[in-house]
Amino acid sequence: MRVSEDLHSEYMTAYSAWLERIEAVHKFFFEESTLRPDKVKGLLNREANAKSKYDLARLRLLGLDSNDAQQTTENQ
């Protein structure tokens, strides 16, 4: 499957950003980092936002509209 350079770049950027955020979450959970509750909330929000951007980029890469994916999720 060939995709445009723009889609590939958007996907890889979103994927890399999400990996950075999820690694920070894993570090918090598994390496016993201590954070104040407001910092934990921020950490989790940043990961969730990065995951959302990655999901949208993945959908575009696959040629799906985010509305199509939302309808599929709602129908399950």
mmJSON file of the N, C-alpha and C atoms, coordinates in Angstrom:
{"data_MODEL":{"atom_site":{
"group_PDB":["ATOM","ATOM","ATOM","ATOM","ATOM","ATOM","ATOM","ATOM","ATOM","ATOM","ATOM","ATOM","ATOM","ATOM","ATOM","ATOM","ATOM","ATOM","ATOM","ATOM","ATOM","ATOM","ATOM","ATOM","ATOM","ATOM","ATOM","ATOM","ATOM","ATOM","ATOM","ATOM","ATOM","ATOM","ATOM","ATOM","ATOM","ATOM","ATOM","ATOM","ATOM","ATOM","ATOM","ATOM","ATOM","ATOM","ATOM","ATOM","ATOM","ATOM","ATOM","ATOM","ATOM","ATOM","ATOM","ATOM","ATOM","ATOM","ATOM","ATOM","ATOM","ATOM","ATOM","ATOM","ATOM","ATOM","ATOM","ATOM","ATOM","ATOM","ATOM","ATOM","ATOM","ATOM","ATOM","ATOM","ATOM","ATOM","ATOM","ATOM","ATOM","ATOM","ATOM","ATOM","ATOM","ATOM","ATOM","ATOM","ATOM","ATOM","ATOM","ATOM","ATOM","ATOM","ATOM","ATOM","ATOM","ATOM","ATOM","ATOM","ATOM","ATOM","ATOM","ATOM","ATOM","ATOM","ATOM","ATOM","ATOM","ATOM","ATOM","ATOM","ATOM","ATOM","ATOM","ATOM","ATOM","ATOM","ATOM","ATOM","ATOM","ATOM","ATOM","ATOM","ATOM","ATOM","ATOM","ATOM","ATOM","ATOM","ATOM","ATOM","ATOM","ATOM","ATOM","ATOM","ATOM","ATOM","ATOM","ATOM","ATOM","ATOM","ATOM","ATOM","ATOM","ATOM","ATOM","ATOM","ATOM","ATOM","ATOM","ATOM","ATOM","ATOM","ATOM","ATOM","ATOM","ATOM","ATOM","ATOM","ATOM","ATOM","ATOM","ATOM","ATOM","ATOM","ATOM","ATOM","ATOM","ATOM","ATOM","ATOM","ATOM","ATOM","ATOM","ATOM","ATOM","ATOM","ATOM","ATOM","ATOM","ATOM","ATOM","ATOM","ATOM","ATOM","ATOM","ATOM","ATOM","ATOM","ATOM","ATOM","ATOM","ATOM","ATOM","ATOM","ATOM","ATOM","ATOM","ATOM","ATOM","ATOM","ATOM","ATOM","ATOM","ATOM","ATOM","ATOM","ATOM","ATOM","ATOM","ATOM","ATOM","ATOM","ATOM","ATOM","ATOM","ATOM","ATOM","ATOM","ATOM","ATOM","ATOM","ATOM","ATOM","ATOM","ATOM","ATOM"],
"id":[1,2,3,4,5,6,7,8,9,10,11,12,13,14,15,16,17,18,19,20,21,22,23,24,25,26,27,28,29,30,31,32,33,34,35,36,37,38,39,40,41,42,43,44,45,46,47,48,49,50,51,52,53,54,55,56,57,58,59,60,61,62,63,64,65,66,67,68,69,70,71,72,73,74,75,76,77,78,79,80,81,82,83,84,85,86,87,88,89,90,91,92,93,94,95,96,97,98,99,100,101,102,103,104,105,106,107,108,109,110,111,112,113,114,115,116,117,118,119,120,121,122,123,124,125,126,127,128,129,130,131,132,133,134,135,136,137,138,139,140,141,142,143,144,145,146,147,148,149,150,151,152,153,154,155,156,157,158,159,160,161,162,163,164,165,166,167,168,169,170,171,172,173,174,175,176,177,178,179,180,181,182,183,184,185,186,187,188,189,190,191,192,193,194,195,196,197,198,199,200,201,202,203,204,205,206,207,208,209,210,211,212,213,214,215,216,217,218,219,220,221,222,223,224,225,226,227,228],
"type_symbol":["N","C","C","N","C","C","N","C","C","N","C","C","N","C","C","N","C","C","N","C","C","N","C","C","N","C","C","N","C","C","N","C","C","N","C","C","N","C","C","N","C","C","N","C","C","N","C","C","N","C","C","N","C","C","N","C","C","N","C","C","N","C","C","N","C","C","N","C","C","N","C","C","N","C","C","N","C","C","N","C","C","N","C","C","N","C","C","N","C","C","N","C","C","N","C","C","N","C","C","N","C","C","N","C","C","N","C","C","N","C","C","N","C","C","N","C","C","N","C","C","N","C","C","N","C","C","N","C","C","N","C","C","N","C","C","N","C","C","N","C","C","N","C","C","N","C","C","N","C","C","N","C","C","N","C","C","N","C","C","N","C","C","N","C","C","N","C","C","N","C","C","N","C","C","N","C","C","N","C","C","N","C","C","N","C","C","N","C","C","N","C","C","N","C","C","N","C","C","N","C","C","N","C","C","N","C","C","N","C","C","N","C","C","N","C","C","N","C","C","N","C","C","N","C","C","N","C","C"],
"label_atom_id":["N","CA","C","N","CA","C","N","CA","C","N","CA","C","N","CA","C","N","CA","C","N","CA","C","N","CA","C","N","CA","C","N","CA","C","N","CA","C","N","CA","C","N","CA","C","N","CA","C","N","CA","C","N","CA","C","N","CA","C","N","CA","C","N","CA","C","N","CA","C","N","CA","C","N","CA","C","N","CA","C","N","CA","C","N","CA","C","N","CA","C","N","CA","C","N","CA","C","N","CA","C","N","CA","C","N","CA","C","N","CA","C","N","CA","C","N","CA","C","N","CA","C","N","CA","C","N","CA","C","N","CA","C","N","CA","C","N","CA","C","N","CA","C","N","CA","C","N","CA","C","N","CA","C","N","CA","C","N","CA","C","N","CA","C","N","CA","C","N","CA","C","N","CA","C","N","CA","C","N","CA","C","N","CA","C","N","CA","C","N","CA","C","N","CA","C","N","CA","C","N","CA","C","N","CA","C","N","CA","C","N","CA","C","N","CA","C","N","CA","C","N","CA","C","N","CA","C","N","CA","C","N","CA","C","N","CA","C","N","CA","C","N","CA","C","N","CA","C","N","CA","C","N","CA","C","N","CA","C","N","CA","C","N","CA","C"],
"label_alt_id":[null,null,null,null,null,null,null,null,null,null,null,null,null,null,null,null,null,null,null,null,null,null,null,null,null,null,null,null,null,null,null,null,null,null,null,null,null,null,null,null,null,null,null,null,null,null,null,null,null,null,null,null,null,null,null,null,null,null,null,null,null,null,null,null,null,null,null,null,null,null,null,null,null,null,null,null,null,null,null,null,null,null,null,null,null,null,null,null,null,null,null,null,null,null,null,null,null,null,null,null,null,null,null,null,null,null,null,null,null,null,null,null,null,null,null,null,null,null,null,null,null,null,null,null,null,null,null,null,null,null,null,null,null,null,null,null,null,null,null,null,null,null,null,null,null,null,null,null,null,null,null,null,null,null,null,null,null,null,null,null,null,null,null,null,null,null,null,null,null,null,null,null,null,null,null,null,null,null,null,null,null,null,null,null,null,null,null,null,null,null,null,null,null,null,null,null,null,null,null,null,null,null,null,null,null,null,null,null,null,null,null,null,null,null,null,null,null,null,null,null,null,null,null,null,null,null,null,null],
"label_comp_id":["MET","MET","MET","ARG","ARG","ARG","VAL","VAL","VAL","SER","SER","SER","GLU","GLU","GLU","ASP","ASP","ASP","LEU","LEU","LEU","HIS","HIS","HIS","SER","SER","SER","GLU","GLU","GLU","TYR","TYR","TYR","MET","MET","MET","THR","THR","THR","ALA","ALA","ALA","TYR","TYR","TYR","SER","SER","SER","ALA","ALA","ALA","TRP","TRP","TRP","LEU","LEU","LEU","GLU","GLU","GLU","ARG","ARG","ARG","ILE","ILE","ILE","GLU","GLU","GLU","ALA","ALA","ALA","VAL","VAL","VAL","HIS","HIS","HIS","LYS","LYS","LYS","PHE","PHE","PHE","PHE","PHE","PHE","PHE","PHE","PHE","GLU","GLU","GLU","GLU","GLU","GLU","SER","SER","SER","THR","THR","THR","LEU","LEU","LEU","ARG","ARG","ARG","PRO","PRO","PRO","ASP","ASP","ASP","LYS","LYS","LYS","VAL","VAL","VAL","LYS","LYS","LYS","GLY","GLY","GLY","LEU","LEU","LEU","LEU","LEU","LEU","ASN","ASN","ASN","ARG","ARG","ARG","GLU","GLU","GLU","ALA","ALA","ALA","ASN","ASN","ASN","ALA","ALA","ALA","LYS","LYS","LYS","SER","SER","SER","LYS","LYS","LYS","TYR","TYR","TYR","ASP","ASP","ASP","LEU","LEU","LEU","ALA","ALA","ALA","ARG","ARG","ARG","LEU","LEU","LEU","ARG","ARG","ARG","LEU","LEU","LEU","LEU","LEU","LEU","GLY","GLY","GLY","LEU","LEU","LEU","ASP","ASP","ASP","SER","SER","SER","ASN","ASN","ASN","ASP","ASP","ASP","ALA","ALA","ALA","GLN","GLN","GLN","GLN","GLN","GLN","THR","THR","THR","THR","THR","THR","GLU","GLU","GLU","ASN","ASN","ASN","GLN","GLN","GLN"],
"label_asym_id":["A","A","A","A","A","A","A","A","A","A","A","A","A","A","A","A","A","A","A","A","A","A","A","A","A","A","A","A","A","A","A","A","A","A","A","A","A","A","A","A","A","A","A","A","A","A","A","A","A","A","A","A","A","A","A","A","A","A","A","A","A","A","A","A","A","A","A","A","A","A","A","A","A","A","A","A","A","A","A","A","A","A","A","A","A","A","A","A","A","A","A","A","A","A","A","A","A","A","A","A","A","A","A","A","A","A","A","A","A","A","A","A","A","A","A","A","A","A","A","A","A","A","A","A","A","A","A","A","A","A","A","A","A","A","A","A","A","A","A","A","A","A","A","A","A","A","A","A","A","A","A","A","A","A","A","A","A","A","A","A","A","A","A","A","A","A","A","A","A","A","A","A","A","A","A","A","A","A","A","A","A","A","A","A","A","A","A","A","A","A","A","A","A","A","A","A","A","A","A","A","A","A","A","A","A","A","A","A","A","A","A","A","A","A","A","A","A","A","A","A","A","A","A","A","A","A","A","A"],
"label_entity_id":["1","1","1","1","1","1","1","1","1","1","1","1","1","1","1","1","1","1","1","1","1","1","1","1","1","1","1","1","1","1","1","1","1","1","1","1","1","1","1","1","1","1","1","1","1","1","1","1","1","1","1","1","1","1","1","1","1","1","1","1","1","1","1","1","1","1","1","1","1","1","1","1","1","1","1","1","1","1","1","1","1","1","1","1","1","1","1","1","1","1","1","1","1","1","1","1","1","1","1","1","1","1","1","1","1","1","1","1","1","1","1","1","1","1","1","1","1","1","1","1","1","1","1","1","1","1","1","1","1","1","1","1","1","1","1","1","1","1","1","1","1","1","1","1","1","1","1","1","1","1","1","1","1","1","1","1","1","1","1","1","1","1","1","1","1","1","1","1","1","1","1","1","1","1","1","1","1","1","1","1","1","1","1","1","1","1","1","1","1","1","1","1","1","1","1","1","1","1","1","1","1","1","1","1","1","1","1","1","1","1","1","1","1","1","1","1","1","1","1","1","1","1","1","1","1","1","1","1"],
"label_seq_id":[1,1,1,2,2,2,3,3,3,4,4,4,5,5,5,6,6,6,7,7,7,8,8,8,9,9,9,10,10,10,11,11,11,12,12,12,13,13,13,14,14,14,15,15,15,16,16,16,17,17,17,18,18,18,19,19,19,20,20,20,21,21,21,22,22,22,23,23,23,24,24,24,25,25,25,26,26,26,27,27,27,28,28,28,29,29,29,30,30,30,31,31,31,32,32,32,33,33,33,34,34,34,35,35,35,36,36,36,37,37,37,38,38,38,39,39,39,40,40,40,41,41,41,42,42,42,43,43,43,44,44,44,45,45,45,46,46,46,47,47,47,48,48,48,49,49,49,50,50,50,51,51,51,52,52,52,53,53,53,54,54,54,55,55,55,56,56,56,57,57,57,58,58,58,59,59,59,60,60,60,61,61,61,62,62,62,63,63,63,64,64,64,65,65,65,66,66,66,67,67,67,68,68,68,69,69,69,70,70,70,71,71,71,72,72,72,73,73,73,74,74,74,75,75,75,76,76,76],
"pdbx_PDB_ins_code":[null,null,null,null,null,null,null,null,null,null,null,null,null,null,null,null,null,null,null,null,null,null,null,null,null,null,null,null,null,null,null,null,null,null,null,null,null,null,null,null,null,null,null,null,null,null,null,null,null,null,null,null,null,null,null,null,null,null,null,null,null,null,null,null,null,null,null,null,null,null,null,null,null,null,null,null,null,null,null,null,null,null,null,null,null,null,null,null,null,null,null,null,null,null,null,null,null,null,null,null,null,null,null,null,null,null,null,null,null,null,null,null,null,null,null,null,null,null,null,null,null,null,null,null,null,null,null,null,null,null,null,null,null,null,null,null,null,null,null,null,null,null,null,null,null,null,null,null,null,null,null,null,null,null,null,null,null,null,null,null,null,null,null,null,null,null,null,null,null,null,null,null,null,null,null,null,null,null,null,null,null,null,null,null,null,null,null,null,null,null,null,null,null,null,null,null,null,null,null,null,null,null,null,null,null,null,null,null,null,null,null,null,null,null,null,null,null,null,null,null,null,null,null,null,null,null,null,null],
"Cartn_x":[0.863,0.0,0.895,0.704,1.471,0.611,1.218,0.517,1.357,0.715,1.434,2.46,3.462,4.497,3.911,2.911,2.266,1.564,0.814,0.129,1.13,2.17,3.199,3.853,4.204,4.836,3.908,2.642,1.66,1.509,1.421,1.266,2.483,3.671,4.884,5.093,4.76,4.872,3.921,2.683,1.687,2.066,2.557,2.955,4.126,5.117,6.284,5.897,5.021,4.577,3.822,2.974,2.222,3.156,4.145,5.09,5.831,6.22,6.889,5.987,4.718,3.775,3.475,3.314,3.003,4.218,5.423,6.623,6.678,6.269,6.237,5.216,4.08,3.061,3.614,4.255,4.824,5.912,6.704,7.737,7.088,6.016,5.306,4.758,4.096,3.466,4.468,5.473,6.33,7.662,8.095,9.368,9.159,7.941,7.588,7.983,7.802,8.001,6.92,7.236,6.228,5.913,4.652,4.17,2.99,2.836,1.649,0.424,-0.743,-1.952,-2.203,-1.938,-2.161,-1.189,0.005,0.982,0.576,0.008,-0.481,-1.607,-2.519,-3.631,-3.107,-2.142,-1.547,-0.865,-0.131,0.549,-0.45,-1.534,-2.546,-3.297,-3.571,-4.245,-3.372,-2.071,-1.171,-1.106,-1.092,-1.073,-2.373,-3.493,-4.796,-4.903,-4.439,-4.479,-3.565,-2.384,-1.459,-2.05,-2.72,-3.356,-4.471,-5.247,-6.324,-5.756,-4.676,-4.046,-3.502,-2.91,-2.417,-3.572,-4.656,-5.811,-6.345,-6.439,-6.921,-5.954,-4.667,-3.674,-3.729,-3.929,-4.042,-5.26,-6.369,-7.58,-7.361,-6.721,-6.444,-5.502,-4.513,-3.582,-4.317,-5.319,-6.101,-7.2,-7.341,-8.35,-9.737,-9.817,-11.112,-11.348,-12.578,-12.979,-13.24,-12.902,-13.119,-14.594,-15.492,-16.927,-17.309,-16.699,-16.952,-16.534,-15.38,-14.874,-15.755,-16.231,-17.093,-18.391,-18.963,-20.192,-19.973,-18.823,-18.51,-18.408,-17.762,-17.617,-18.966,-19.824,-21.135,-22.027,-21.834,-22.652,-22.244,-21.107,-20.648,-21.255],
"Cartn_y":[-1.185,0.0,1.228,2.07,3.314,4.458,5.327,6.504,7.725,8.881,10.115,10.413,11.168,11.554,12.362,13.202,14.008,13.127,12.128,11.217,10.413,9.966,9.204,10.057,11.275,12.179,12.491,12.783,13.078,11.887,10.699,9.488,9.261,9.343,9.08,10.115,11.366,12.411,12.127,11.798,11.504,10.246,9.246,7.992,8.225,8.957,9.251,10.048,11.029,11.845,10.995,10.09,9.232,8.281,7.729,6.839,7.554,8.786,9.566,9.72,10.022,10.225,8.929,7.836,6.574,6.067,6.356,5.994,6.75,8.005,8.791,8.207,7.77,7.136,5.84,5.033,3.774,4.031,5.049,5.392,5.724,6.473,6.826,5.579,4.71,3.531,2.468,2.212,1.052,1.363,2.593,2.935,3.718,3.713,4.313,5.781,6.51,7.954,8.544,9.59,10.251,11.601,11.833,13.092,13.562,14.872,15.433,15.072,15.017,14.649,15.521,16.824,17.668,17.329,16.891,16.481,15.15,14.254,12.979,13.247,14.132,14.468,15.027,15.915,16.482,15.425,14.529,13.443,12.582,12.209,11.365,12.109,13.386,14.175,14.314,14.557,14.682,13.371,12.246,10.948,10.726,11.056,10.87,11.747,12.99,13.884,13.38,12.902,12.371,11.121,10.28,9.069,9.44,10.463,10.913,11.395,12.156,12.642,11.477,10.507,9.32,8.554,8.368,7.652,8.337,9.657,10.392,10.244,10.338,10.181,8.77,7.772,6.381,6.206,6.809,6.725,7.355,8.526,9.181,8.321,7.716,6.852,5.681,5.16,4.039,4.464,5.781,6.285,6.348,6.35,6.405,7.803,8.196,9.466,9.225,10.191,10.011,9.805,10.362,10.148,8.697,8.092,6.683,5.804,6.1,5.312,5.485,6.686,6.937,6.156,6.126,5.38,3.884,3.381,1.967,1.64,2.498,2.295,2.33,3.245,3.372,2.175,1.537,0.406,-0.897,-0.923,-2.16,-2.358],
"Cartn_z":[0.0,0.0,0.0,-0.96,-1.056,-0.554,0.255,0.755,0.435,0.474,0.177,1.266,0.905,1.856,3.004,2.716,3.758,4.788,4.315,5.238,6.055,5.396,6.097,7.177,6.844,7.802,8.977,8.676,9.728,10.665,10.094,10.898,11.789,11.218,11.984,13.086,12.815,13.83,14.992,14.666,15.706,16.481,15.782,16.429,17.388,16.931,17.772,19.011,18.826,19.957,20.966,20.479,21.384,22.136,21.435,22.101,23.226,23.008,24.057,25.273,25.027,26.125,26.864,26.135,26.799,27.574,27.077,27.831,29.156,29.148,30.385,31.366,30.852,31.708,32.292,31.455,31.936,32.981,32.752,33.735,35.076,35.042,36.27,36.969,36.203,36.795,37.248,36.429,36.66,37.318,37.292,37.913,39.197,39.667,40.947,41.065,39.993,40.071,40.96,41.651,42.471,41.858,41.671,41.118,41.95,41.997,42.646,41.795,42.421,41.679,40.443,40.523,39.354,38.227,38.563,37.545,36.905,37.71,37.176,36.196,36.565,35.671,34.357,34.434,33.224,32.372,33.023,32.329,31.561,32.235,31.593,30.502,30.696,29.663,28.423,28.615,27.463,26.686,27.406,26.723,25.958,26.567,25.904,24.659,24.749,23.588,22.472,22.835,21.832,21.181,21.965,21.422,20.456,20.782,19.888,18.562,18.621,17.379,16.565,17.244,16.55,15.906,16.63,16.081,14.826,14.857,13.68,12.508,12.786,11.721,11.136,11.991,11.528,10.634,11.024,10.199,8.834,8.811,7.524,6.682,7.326,6.612,5.963,6.659,6.144,5.173,4.99,4.072,4.658,5.976,6.653,7.198,7.194,7.792,9.265,10.111,11.548,11.864,11.069,11.285,11.008,9.978,9.674,10.846,11.404,12.524,13.754,13.983,15.14,14.994,13.789,13.56,13.777,13.337,13.526,15.0,15.765,17.199,17.899,17.503,18.124,17.819,16.668,16.273,16.958,17.621,18.263,19.608],
"occupancy":[1.0,1.0,1.0,1.0,1.0,1.0,1.0,1.0,1.0,1.0,1.0,1.0,1.0,1.0,1.0,1.0,1.0,1.0,1.0,1.0,1.0,1.0,1.0,1.0,1.0,1.0,1.0,1.0,1.0,1.0,1.0,1.0,1.0,1.0,1.0,1.0,1.0,1.0,1.0,1.0,1.0,1.0,1.0,1.0,1.0,1.0,1.0,1.0,1.0,1.0,1.0,1.0,1.0,1.0,1.0,1.0,1.0,1.0,1.0,1.0,1.0,1.0,1.0,1.0,1.0,1.0,1.0,1.0,1.0,1.0,1.0,1.0,1.0,1.0,1.0,1.0,1.0,1.0,1.0,1.0,1.0,1.0,1.0,1.0,1.0,1.0,1.0,1.0,1.0,1.0,1.0,1.0,1.0,1.0,1.0,1.0,1.0,1.0,1.0,1.0,1.0,1.0,1.0,1.0,1.0,1.0,1.0,1.0,1.0,1.0,1.0,1.0,1.0,1.0,1.0,1.0,1.0,1.0,1.0,1.0,1.0,1.0,1.0,1.0,1.0,1.0,1.0,1.0,1.0,1.0,1.0,1.0,1.0,1.0,1.0,1.0,1.0,1.0,1.0,1.0,1.0,1.0,1.0,1.0,1.0,1.0,1.0,1.0,1.0,1.0,1.0,1.0,1.0,1.0,1.0,1.0,1.0,1.0,1.0,1.0,1.0,1.0,1.0,1.0,1.0,1.0,1.0,1.0,1.0,1.0,1.0,1.0,1.0,1.0,1.0,1.0,1.0,1.0,1.0,1.0,1.0,1.0,1.0,1.0,1.0,1.0,1.0,1.0,1.0,1.0,1.0,1.0,1.0,1.0,1.0,1.0,1.0,1.0,1.0,1.0,1.0,1.0,1.0,1.0,1.0,1.0,1.0,1.0,1.0,1.0,1.0,1.0,1.0,1.0,1.0,1.0,1.0,1.0,1.0,1.0,1.0,1.0,1.0,1.0,1.0,1.0,1.0,1.0],
"B_iso_or_equiv":[0.0,0.0,0.0,0.0,0.0,0.0,0.0,0.0,0.0,0.0,0.0,0.0,0.0,0.0,0.0,0.0,0.0,0.0,0.0,0.0,0.0,0.0,0.0,0.0,0.0,0.0,0.0,0.0,0.0,0.0,0.0,0.0,0.0,0.0,0.0,0.0,0.0,0.0,0.0,0.0,0.0,0.0,0.0,0.0,0.0,0.0,0.0,0.0,0.0,0.0,0.0,0.0,0.0,0.0,0.0,0.0,0.0,0.0,0.0,0.0,0.0,0.0,0.0,0.0,0.0,0.0,0.0,0.0,0.0,0.0,0.0,0.0,0.0,0.0,0.0,0.0,0.0,0.0,0.0,0.0,0.0,0.0,0.0,0.0,0.0,0.0,0.0,0.0,0.0,0.0,0.0,0.0,0.0,0.0,0.0,0.0,0.0,0.0,0.0,0.0,0.0,0.0,0.0,0.0,0.0,0.0,0.0,0.0,0.0,0.0,0.0,0.0,0.0,0.0,0.0,0.0,0.0,0.0,0.0,0.0,0.0,0.0,0.0,0.0,0.0,0.0,0.0,0.0,0.0,0.0,0.0,0.0,0.0,0.0,0.0,0.0,0.0,0.0,0.0,0.0,0.0,0.0,0.0,0.0,0.0,0.0,0.0,0.0,0.0,0.0,0.0,0.0,0.0,0.0,0.0,0.0,0.0,0.0,0.0,0.0,0.0,0.0,0.0,0.0,0.0,0.0,0.0,0.0,0.0,0.0,0.0,0.0,0.0,0.0,0.0,0.0,0.0,0.0,0.0,0.0,0.0,0.0,0.0,0.0,0.0,0.0,0.0,0.0,0.0,0.0,0.0,0.0,0.0,0.0,0.0,0.0,0.0,0.0,0.0,0.0,0.0,0.0,0.0,0.0,0.0,0.0,0.0,0.0,0.0,0.0,0.0,0.0,0.0,0.0,0.0,0.0,0.0,0.0,0.0,0.0,0.0,0.0,0.0,0.0,0.0,0.0,0.0,0.0],
"pdbx_formal_charge":[null,null,null,null,null,null,null,null,null,null,null,null,null,null,null,null,null,null,null,null,null,null,null,null,null,null,null,null,null,null,null,null,null,null,null,null,null,null,null,null,null,null,null,null,null,null,null,null,null,null,null,null,null,null,null,null,null,null,null,null,null,null,null,null,null,null,null,null,null,null,null,null,null,null,null,null,null,null,null,null,null,null,null,null,null,null,null,null,null,null,null,null,null,null,null,null,null,null,null,null,null,null,null,null,null,null,null,null,null,null,null,null,null,null,null,null,null,null,null,null,null,null,null,null,null,null,null,null,null,null,null,null,null,null,null,null,null,null,null,null,null,null,null,null,null,null,null,null,null,null,null,null,null,null,null,null,null,null,null,null,null,null,null,null,null,null,null,null,null,null,null,null,null,null,null,null,null,null,null,null,null,null,null,null,null,null,null,null,null,null,null,null,null,null,null,null,null,null,null,null,null,null,null,null,null,null,null,null,null,null,null,null,null,null,null,null,null,null,null,null,null,null,null,null,null,null,null,null],
"auth_seq_id":[1,1,1,2,2,2,3,3,3,4,4,4,5,5,5,6,6,6,7,7,7,8,8,8,9,9,9,10,10,10,11,11,11,12,12,12,13,13,13,14,14,14,15,15,15,16,16,16,17,17,17,18,18,18,19,19,19,20,20,20,21,21,21,22,22,22,23,23,23,24,24,24,25,25,25,26,26,26,27,27,27,28,28,28,29,29,29,30,30,30,31,31,31,32,32,32,33,33,33,34,34,34,35,35,35,36,36,36,37,37,37,38,38,38,39,39,39,40,40,40,41,41,41,42,42,42,43,43,43,44,44,44,45,45,45,46,46,46,47,47,47,48,48,48,49,49,49,50,50,50,51,51,51,52,52,52,53,53,53,54,54,54,55,55,55,56,56,56,57,57,57,58,58,58,59,59,59,60,60,60,61,61,61,62,62,62,63,63,63,64,64,64,65,65,65,66,66,66,67,67,67,68,68,68,69,69,69,70,70,70,71,71,71,72,72,72,73,73,73,74,74,74,75,75,75,76,76,76],
"auth_comp_id":["MET","MET","MET","ARG","ARG","ARG","VAL","VAL","VAL","SER","SER","SER","GLU","GLU","GLU","ASP","ASP","ASP","LEU","LEU","LEU","HIS","HIS","HIS","SER","SER","SER","GLU","GLU","GLU","TYR","TYR","TYR","MET","MET","MET","THR","THR","THR","ALA","ALA","ALA","TYR","TYR","TYR","SER","SER","SER","ALA","ALA","ALA","TRP","TRP","TRP","LEU","LEU","LEU","GLU","GLU","GLU","ARG","ARG","ARG","ILE","ILE","ILE","GLU","GLU","GLU","ALA","ALA","ALA","VAL","VAL","VAL","HIS","HIS","HIS","LYS","LYS","LYS","PHE","PHE","PHE","PHE","PHE","PHE","PHE","PHE","PHE","GLU","GLU","GLU","GLU","GLU","GLU","SER","SER","SER","THR","THR","THR","LEU","LEU","LEU","ARG","ARG","ARG","PRO","PRO","PRO","ASP","ASP","ASP","LYS","LYS","LYS","VAL","VAL","VAL","LYS","LYS","LYS","GLY","GLY","GLY","LEU","LEU","LEU","LEU","LEU","LEU","ASN","ASN","ASN","ARG","ARG","ARG","GLU","GLU","GLU","ALA","ALA","ALA","ASN","ASN","ASN","ALA","ALA","ALA","LYS","LYS","LYS","SER","SER","SER","LYS","LYS","LYS","TYR","TYR","TYR","ASP","ASP","ASP","LEU","LEU","LEU","ALA","ALA","ALA","ARG","ARG","ARG","LEU","LEU","LEU","ARG","ARG","ARG","LEU","LEU","LEU","LEU","LEU","LEU","GLY","GLY","GLY","LEU","LEU","LEU","ASP","ASP","ASP","SER","SER","SER","ASN","ASN","ASN","ASP","ASP","ASP","ALA","ALA","ALA","GLN","GLN","GLN","GLN","GLN","GLN","THR","THR","THR","THR","THR","THR","GLU","GLU","GLU","ASN","ASN","ASN","GLN","GLN","GLN"],
"auth_asym_id":["A","A","A","A","A","A","A","A","A","A","A","A","A","A","A","A","A","A","A","A","A","A","A","A","A","A","A","A","A","A","A","A","A","A","A","A","A","A","A","A","A","A","A","A","A","A","A","A","A","A","A","A","A","A","A","A","A","A","A","A","A","A","A","A","A","A","A","A","A","A","A","A","A","A","A","A","A","A","A","A","A","A","A","A","A","A","A","A","A","A","A","A","A","A","A","A","A","A","A","A","A","A","A","A","A","A","A","A","A","A","A","A","A","A","A","A","A","A","A","A","A","A","A","A","A","A","A","A","A","A","A","A","A","A","A","A","A","A","A","A","A","A","A","A","A","A","A","A","A","A","A","A","A","A","A","A","A","A","A","A","A","A","A","A","A","A","A","A","A","A","A","A","A","A","A","A","A","A","A","A","A","A","A","A","A","A","A","A","A","A","A","A","A","A","A","A","A","A","A","A","A","A","A","A","A","A","A","A","A","A","A","A","A","A","A","A","A","A","A","A","A","A","A","A","A","A","A","A"],
"auth_atom_id":["N","CA","C","N","CA","C","N","CA","C","N","CA","C","N","CA","C","N","CA","C","N","CA","C","N","CA","C","N","CA","C","N","CA","C","N","CA","C","N","CA","C","N","CA","C","N","CA","C","N","CA","C","N","CA","C","N","CA","C","N","CA","C","N","CA","C","N","CA","C","N","CA","C","N","CA","C","N","CA","C","N","CA","C","N","CA","C","N","CA","C","N","CA","C","N","CA","C","N","CA","C","N","CA","C","N","CA","C","N","CA","C","N","CA","C","N","CA","C","N","CA","C","N","CA","C","N","CA","C","N","CA","C","N","CA","C","N","CA","C","N","CA","C","N","CA","C","N","CA","C","N","CA","C","N","CA","C","N","CA","C","N","CA","C","N","CA","C","N","CA","C","N","CA","C","N","CA","C","N","CA","C","N","CA","C","N","CA","C","N","CA","C","N","CA","C","N","CA","C","N","CA","C","N","CA","C","N","CA","C","N","CA","C","N","CA","C","N","CA","C","N","CA","C","N","CA","C","N","CA","C","N","CA","C","N","CA","C","N","CA","C","N","CA","C","N","CA","C","N","CA","C","N","CA","C","N","CA","C","N","CA","C","N","CA","C"],
"pdbx_PDB_model_num":[1,1,1,1,1,1,1,1,1,1,1,1,1,1,1,1,1,1,1,1,1,1,1,1,1,1,1,1,1,1,1,1,1,1,1,1,1,1,1,1,1,1,1,1,1,1,1,1,1,1,1,1,1,1,1,1,1,1,1,1,1,1,1,1,1,1,1,1,1,1,1,1,1,1,1,1,1,1,1,1,1,1,1,1,1,1,1,1,1,1,1,1,1,1,1,1,1,1,1,1,1,1,1,1,1,1,1,1,1,1,1,1,1,1,1,1,1,1,1,1,1,1,1,1,1,1,1,1,1,1,1,1,1,1,1,1,1,1,1,1,1,1,1,1,1,1,1,1,1,1,1,1,1,1,1,1,1,1,1,1,1,1,1,1,1,1,1,1,1,1,1,1,1,1,1,1,1,1,1,1,1,1,1,1,1,1,1,1,1,1,1,1,1,1,1,1,1,1,1,1,1,1,1,1,1,1,1,1,1,1,1,1,1,1,1,1,1,1,1,1,1,1,1,1,1,1,1,1]
}}}
